[in-house]
Amino acid sequence: MSQDALSTLLSERDWLLADGATGTTLFNMGLTSGDAPEMWNVDHPDRVRALYQGPVDAGSDIFLTNSFGGTASRLKLHNAQDRVGELNRIAAELGREVADKAGRTVIVAGSMGPTGEIMEPMGPLSFDAAVEMFHEQAEALKAGGVDVLWVETISSPDEYKAAARAAALADMPWCGTMSFDTAGRTMMGVTSAAMAKLVETLPNPPIGFGANCGVGASDLLRTILGFKQTGTERPVIAKGNAGIPKYVHGHIHYDGTPELMADYAVLARDCGARIIGGCCGTTPEHLVAMREALETRAPGAAPALERIAETLGAFSSASDGTDDKGPAPRERRGRRRG
């Protein structure tokens, strides 16, 4: 089997720039709260093309498709559970169209977000049902022409495993990130060290793994350092939010400037990340600054936590959970140690 496009690019480059926020960009285009972004693949394809074109023009090497909520369980909230194939395939086809016109290699990554359901034994979703939902989505993204599947914002190790299994069934390379938003752990209690261990136990480990979203960029980089401290040699992904969310004039606003995200990108590289992008609040303007900083600032040693906090803002918790000083997950709320 020939090497996939993402692995080829990683073998040629020290770092790759991923994209920014999907939701933020779509809301700026007129998506309203409660609407399914995936419907726009059919209803407003030009806006979705513009969503993809933004990061390409800003210099991104990878962008994610507009399919984050594209599983049957998420689309069911909009009575569209029977449109999984159509909506995901078109999300990918629009992406392929934009990438193929870029004049350089741009990776189209098929976004697969969490199912939104709690897995057994604490919730109703069985492992097999999760695999089935992810597999249906994966096949549609593959049919639309994505280069790689991109599982993101996962909290549960079982859901991560289910997505990995779906990628294997679809015979597709994949990447997968978790969101460490609860005192350095995922909502289900997974630490950075536990995730680094988890990916190596999978029969088909991801090309790259890492963290996205979460709280602020500082917390995310502490998690990246946690991954690297395990000795992993697998490419690490950092997709941090543009600053901290603030409620301004009735909507959520992220306070991270392009300058702050440029500093974040360089620190992420120095922490050991190979694929660097932004999550909530990150616009093409931020990406331009990130690309320029990565190209013009010399690589440095891994930064100390104090330097990260000084540059990007304070951490949201005293510990990232890997030293067992952080708050233990509380069983009564359906959390468990990862």
C-alpha positions in Angstrom: 0.0 0.0 0.0 1.4 3.4 -0.9 2.1 5.8 1.9 -0.8 8.1 2.7 -0.5 11.8 1.9 -0.3 13.0 5.5 2.5 10.6 6.4 4.4 11.7 3.2 4.1 15.3 4.2 5.2 14.6 7.8 8.2 12.8 6.4 9.2 15.9 4.4 8.5 18.6 7.0 9.3 19.3 10.6 5.9 20.8 11.3 2.6 21.2 9.5 0.0 24.0 10.0 -3.5 22.8 10.5 -6.6 24.9 10.3 -8.6 27.0 12.8 -12.1 27.1 14.0 -15.0 25.7 12.0 -17.9 26.8 14.3 -16.5 30.4 14.8 -16.2 30.9 11.1 -19.6 29.5 10.3 -21.3 31.7 13.0 -19.5 34.7 11.4 -21.1 33.6 8.1 -24.6 33.5 9.6 -25.1 30.1 11.1 -27.4 30.4 14.1 -27.1 28.5 17.4 -29.0 25.2 17.3 -28.6 24.8 13.5 -26.7 21.8 12.2 -23.5 23.1 10.4 -23.5 19.9 8.3 -26.8 21.0 6.6 -24.8 23.8 5.0 -22.9 21.3 2.9 -26.1 20.9 0.9 -27.8 24.2 1.6 -24.9 26.7 1.3 -22.0 24.9 -0.4 -20.3 28.2 -1.4 -20.1 29.2 2.3 -18.5 25.8 3.1 -16.0 26.3 0.3 -15.2 29.7 1.8 -14.8 28.0 5.2 -12.2 25.7 3.6 -10.5 28.3 1.4 -9.7 30.5 4.4 -7.1 28.3 6.0 -5.7 27.3 2.6 -5.1 30.9 1.7 -3.6 31.5 5.2 -1.1 28.8 4.5 -2.5 25.8 6.3 -1.3 22.3 5.2 -4.4 20.6 6.6 -8.0 21.6 6.9 -10.9 19.7 8.5 -14.2 19.0 6.8 -17.6 20.4 8.0 -18.7 17.1 9.4 -17.9 17.3 13.1 -21.5 16.4 14.1 -22.0 14.0 11.2 -22.8 10.8 13.0 -26.4 9.5 13.1 -26.7 10.3 16.8 -25.8 13.9 16.3 -27.8 14.4 13.1 -30.8 12.8 14.8 -31.2 16.0 16.8 -32.1 17.6 13.5 -34.1 14.7 12.2 -31.4 14.0 9.6 -30.1 10.7 10.8 -30.8 9.2 7.4 -28.6 11.7 5.7 -25.2 10.7 7.2 -23.9 9.4 3.9 -25.0 12.4 1.8 -23.9 15.2 4.3 -20.5 13.7 5.0 -19.7 12.8 1.4 -20.5 16.3 0.2 -18.5 17.8 3.1 -15.5 15.8 1.8 -16.2 16.5 -1.9 -16.3 20.3 -1.3 -13.0 20.0 0.6 -11.4 17.9 -2.2 -12.4 20.6 -4.7 -10.7 23.4 -2.7 -7.6 21.3 -1.9 -7.0 20.2 -5.5 -7.0 23.8 -6.7 -4.4 24.9 -4.1 -1.4 24.4 -6.2 0.4 22.6 -3.4 -0.3 19.6 -1.2 -3.2 20.3 1.2 -4.5 17.5 3.3 -8.3 17.1 3.5 -9.1 15.7 6.9 -12.5 14.2 7.5 -13.7 15.6 10.9 -15.4 13.1 13.2 -16.6 14.5 16.5 -18.0 12.7 19.5 -21.4 10.9 19.2 -22.8 13.0 22.0 -23.9 9.9 23.9 -22.4 8.3 27.0 -21.0 4.8 26.5 -21.8 1.7 28.5 -21.7 0.9 31.3 -22.6 4.4 32.4 -24.7 5.3 29.4 -26.8 3.7 26.7 -24.3 3.6 23.9 -22.7 0.2 23.2 -19.2 -0.1 21.8 -20.6 -1.9 18.7 -23.2 0.8 18.1 -20.5 3.5 18.4 -18.3 1.7 15.9 -21.3 1.4 13.5 -22.0 5.1 13.7 -18.4 6.1 13.2 -18.0 3.6 10.4 -21.0 4.9 8.5 -19.5 8.4 8.7 -16.0 7.2 7.8 -17.2 5.4 4.7 -19.0 8.6 3.5 -16.0 10.8 4.1 -13.8 8.3 2.3 -16.2 8.2 -0.7 -16.0 12.0 -0.8 -12.2 11.9 -1.1 -10.7 12.8 2.3 -7.0 12.0 2.7 -7.3 11.0 6.4 -10.0 10.7 9.0 -9.7 13.2 11.9 -11.3 12.2 15.2 -11.5 15.1 17.6 -12.8 16.5 20.9 -13.2 12.9 22.4 -13.4 12.5 26.1 -13.9 8.7 26.5 -11.2 6.1 25.9 -13.9 3.6 24.7 -15.3 6.2 22.2 -11.7 6.8 20.9 -11.3 3.0 20.5 -14.6 2.8 18.6 -13.5 5.5 16.2 -10.2 3.7 15.7 -12.0 0.5 14.9 -14.2 2.4 12.4 -11.2 3.8 10.6 -9.8 0.2 10.3 -13.1 -1.0 8.9 -13.1 1.8 6.4 -9.4 1.0 5.6 -8.4 4.7 6.2 -5.5 6.3 7.9 -6.6 8.5 10.8 -5.6 11.0 13.5 -7.3 11.5 16.8 -7.3 14.1 19.5 -9.0 14.4 22.9 -10.2 17.5 24.8 -8.5 17.9 28.1 -10.9 20.4 29.7 -11.2 19.2 33.3 -8.2 20.2 35.4 -5.8 18.7 32.8 -7.9 15.6 32.2 -10.7 14.8 29.7 -14.2 14.9 31.1 -14.0 11.1 31.5 -10.8 11.4 33.5 -8.1 10.6 30.9 -4.7 12.2 31.5 -2.1 13.0 28.8 0.0 10.1 30.0 -3.0 7.7 29.8 -3.8 8.8 26.2 -0.2 8.4 25.0 -0.4 4.8 26.4 -3.9 4.2 24.9 -2.9 5.0 21.3 -0.1 2.4 21.4 -2.5 -0.3 22.5 -4.7 0.1 19.4 -4.3 -2.5 16.6 -4.3 0.5 14.1 -2.7 3.4 16.0 -3.3 6.9 14.6 -0.7 8.6 12.4 -0.8 11.4 14.9 -2.6 12.0 18.2 -3.0 15.0 20.6 -5.2 17.5 22.1 -7.7 20.1 20.8 -10.1 22.6 22.3 -10.1 22.3 26.1 -9.7 25.5 28.1 -6.9 27.9 27.0 -3.8 27.5 25.0 -1.6 27.3 28.1 -3.5 24.2 29.4 -3.2 22.6 26.0 0.5 23.1 25.8 0.9 21.6 29.3 -0.9 18.5 27.9 1.4 18.4 24.9 4.4 18.4 27.3 2.7 15.5 29.1 2.5 13.5 25.9 6.2 14.1 25.1 7.3 13.2 28.6 6.0 9.6 27.9 8.7 9.3 25.3 6.2 8.9 22.4 7.7 9.2 18.9 4.3 9.4 17.2 3.5 12.9 15.7 1.7 15.0 18.3 -1.1 17.4 17.4 -1.8 20.7 19.1 -5.1 22.6 18.3 -5.6 25.1 21.0 -8.3 27.7 21.4 -7.6 31.3 20.6 -7.4 32.6 24.1 -10.2 32.2 26.7 -13.9 32.4 25.9 -15.7 35.5 27.1 -19.4 36.4 26.8 -19.6 39.7 24.9 -22.8 41.3 23.6 -24.8 38.1 23.6 -22.2 35.8 22.0 -19.0 34.0 22.9 -15.8 35.8 21.9 -12.3 34.4 22.2 -9.8 37.0 23.3 -6.6 35.6 21.7 -5.0 38.0 19.2 -3.0 36.9 16.2 0.2 37.8 18.1 -0.8 35.5 21.0 -1.5 32.6 18.6 1.8 33.2 16.9 3.5 32.8 20.2 1.4 29.7 21.0 2.3 28.1 17.6 6.1 28.5 18.3 5.7 27.3 21.9 3.7 24.3 20.6 6.5 23.4 18.2 9.0 23.8 20.9 6.9 21.5 23.2 7.2 18.8 20.5 4.0 19.2 18.5 4.4 18.3 14.8 0.9 19.3 13.6 -0.1 22.8 14.9 -3.4 24.5 14.5 -6.1 26.4 16.3 -9.6 25.5 17.7 -12.4 27.7 18.9 -11.9 31.4 18.0 -9.0 30.8 15.5 -9.6 32.7 12.3 -7.5 32.8 9.0 -6.0 36.0 10.4 -4.6 34.0 13.4 -3.3 31.3 11.0 -1.4 33.8 8.9 0.4 35.0 12.0 1.0 31.4 13.2 2.5 30.4 9.8 4.8 33.4 9.7 6.0 32.8 13.2 6.7 29.1 12.6 8.7 30.0 9.4 10.7 32.9 10.9 11.4 32.1 14.5 14.1 29.6 15.3 13.2 26.4 17.1 14.1 26.4 20.8 14.1 24.0 23.8 10.9 22.8 25.4 9.6 25.7 27.4 9.1 25.6 31.2 5.5 25.8 32.5 6.3 29.3 33.9 7.2 30.6 30.5 4.1 29.2 28.9 1.9 30.8 31.6 3.8 34.1 31.3 3.4 34.2 27.5 -0.1 32.8 27.1 -1.8 33.2 30.4 -2.3 31.3 33.6 -3.3 27.6 33.8 -6.8 26.8 34.8 -5.7 24.3 37.4 -2.6 23.8 39.5 -2.0 20.3 38.0 -2.6 18.5 34.8 -3.6 15.3 36.7 -0.6 13.2 35.7 1.1 13.8 39.1 -2.1 12.7 40.9 -2.3 16.1 42.6 -5.2 17.2 40.4 -8.8 16.4 41.4 -9.7 12.8 40.9 -12.7 12.1 38.7 -15.8 11.7 40.7 -17.5 8.4 40.2 -20.9 9.6 41.2 -20.9 12.0 38.2 -20.2 9.2 35.8 -16.5 9.9 35.5 -13.8 7.4 35.7 -10.0 7.3 35.9 -8.5 6.9 32.4 
